[in-house]
């Protein structure tokens, strides 16, 4: 035959029932019995004779505490999940920042070693299809952001020199 202490220990040992709050109700009034009940997993100990109002008040208190504990655990779980998501996002952002820094450095090295006038001249004079299709529009896009793309002495809006006009037609570059 099981006593109340053994029943409480069994409830606390089972994963399905371990969260159920157990209140002992006993005629035993010794401190030893109360301590034994708490050690078994009880959350409260009421001695006989008892007042119904007191029992109801204690049960309500423990049920409320249990519900609040469950809510707190759920909130902590959501917070931990949010923190993990934040950490993953920060890791990705740090990787992207490193990639951008590398790309920026590479573009600085690339830009410092290229003569953009020669690049543009080569593209437009050696590839008639590009020059015909994009013509001055291509040059205007470069000129809008990089005045160095234009041959020396040429500005956006002016007719371009012969090396470009012979391939792309006699259009004008219009930079906004």
C-alpha positions in Angstrom: 0.0 0.0 0.0 1.3 3.5 -1.0 1.3 6.4 1.4 0.9 10.0 0.3 4.7 10.5 0.2 5.2 7.6 -2.2 2.3 8.8 -4.4 3.8 12.2 -4.5 7.3 10.8 -5.4 5.7 8.7 -8.2 3.9 11.7 -9.6 7.1 13.8 -9.6 9.1 11.0 -11.2 6.7 10.6 -14.2 7.3 13.2 -17.0 3.6 13.4 -17.7 2.6 14.3 -14.1 5.8 15.9 -12.7 4.4 19.5 -13.1 1.2 18.8 -11.2 1.3 20.8 -7.9 0.7 18.5 -4.9 -0.8 19.8 -1.6 -0.6 17.4 1.4 -3.7 17.3 3.6 -2.9 15.3 6.8 -3.7 14.9 10.5 0.0 14.6 11.1 1.2 17.8 12.6 4.9 17.1 13.3 7.6 19.2 11.6 9.2 15.9 10.5 6.1 14.9 8.5 5.8 18.4 6.9 9.5 18.3 5.8 9.1 14.8 4.5 6.1 16.0 2.4 8.1 18.9 0.9 11.1 16.6 0.2 8.7 14.2 -1.7 7.8 17.2 -4.0 4.8 18.7 -2.3 4.2 22.4 -2.6 2.1 22.9 0.5 1.0 21.1 3.7 -2.4 21.6 5.4 -3.1 20.0 8.7 -6.4 18.7 10.0 -8.7 20.0 11.2 -8.8 22.6 8.3 -10.9 25.4 7.3 -12.5 25.0 3.8 -11.9 28.7 3.0 -8.2 28.3 3.8 -7.9 25.2 1.6 -9.7 27.0 -1.3 -7.4 30.0 -0.9 -4.2 27.9 -0.9 -5.4 25.8 -3.9 -6.2 29.0 -5.8 -2.8 30.5 -4.9 -0.9 27.4 -6.1 -2.9 27.0 -9.3 -2.3 30.7 -10.1 1.4 30.3 -9.3 1.6 27.2 -11.5 -0.1 29.0 -14.4 2.2 32.0 -14.0 5.2 29.6 -13.9 4.1 28.0 -17.2 3.6 31.4 -18.8 7.0 32.5 -17.7 8.6 29.3 -19.1 6.8 29.9 -22.4 8.0 33.5 -22.5 11.5 32.4 -21.7 11.4 29.9 -24.5 10.2 32.5 -27.0 12.9 34.9 -25.8 15.6 32.3 -26.2 14.4 31.5 -29.7 14.4 35.2 -30.5 17.9 35.6 -29.1 19.1 32.6 -31.3 17.5 34.2 -34.3 19.1 37.5 -33.5 22.5 35.8 -33.1 22.1 34.0 -36.5 21.1 37.3 -38.1 24.1 39.1 -36.5 26.4 36.3 -37.7 25.1 36.6 -41.3 25.3 40.4 -41.1 28.9 40.2 -39.9 29.8 37.9 -42.8 28.1 40.2 -45.3 30.0 43.2 -43.8 33.2 41.3 -44.2 32.3 40.4 -47.8 31.4 44.0 -48.5 34.6 45.3 -47.0 36.6 42.8 -49.2 34.6 43.8 -52.3 35.1 47.5 -51.5 38.8 47.0 -51.1 39.0 44.9 -54.3 37.1 47.7 -56.2 39.5 50.3 -54.8 42.4 48.2 -56.1 40.6 47.6 -59.4 39.7 51.2 -59.9 43.2 52.4 -59.0 44.8 50.2 -61.6 42.4 50.9 -64.5 42.4 53.8 -66.9 38.6 54.1 -67.4 39.0 56.2 -70.5 40.9 53.3 -72.2 38.3 50.7 -70.9 35.5 52.7 -72.4 37.3 53.4 -75.6 38.1 49.7 -76.0 34.5 48.6 -75.3 32.9 51.1 -77.7 35.5 51.0 -80.5 36.2 47.3 -80.6 32.7 46.1 -80.3 30.5 47.7 -82.9 27.4 45.9 -81.6 27.8 47.3 -78.1 28.5 50.8 -79.5 25.5 50.6 -81.9 23.2 49.2 -79.2 24.2 51.2 -76.2 26.2 54.0 -77.9 26.2 57.2 -76.0 23.7 55.9 -73.4 26.5 53.6 -72.2 28.9 56.5 -72.1 26.3 58.7 -70.4 25.9 56.3 -67.6 29.6 56.2 -66.9 29.9 60.0 -67.4 27.1 60.6 -64.9 29.1 58.9 -62.1 32.6 59.2 -63.3 33.8 62.3 -65.3 37.0 60.4 -65.8 35.2 58.1 -68.2 35.0 60.8 -70.8 38.0 61.6 -72.9 40.0 64.6 -71.8 38.3 67.8 -72.6 34.9 66.2 -73.2 31.9 66.7 -70.9 28.5 65.1 -70.8 26.2 66.8 -73.2 28.9 67.5 -75.8 29.3 65.7 -79.1 31.9 63.0 -78.6 35.2 62.7 -80.4 35.6 60.9 -83.7 36.8 57.6 -82.2 33.3 57.2 -80.6 31.2 58.9 -83.2 32.4 56.7 -86.0 31.1 53.5 -84.1 28.0 54.8 -82.3 26.6 57.3 -84.7 26.5 61.1 -84.3 24.4 61.1 -81.1 24.9 63.3 -78.1 25.5 62.3 -74.5 22.9 63.7 -72.1 23.7 63.3 -68.4 20.9 64.2 -66.0 
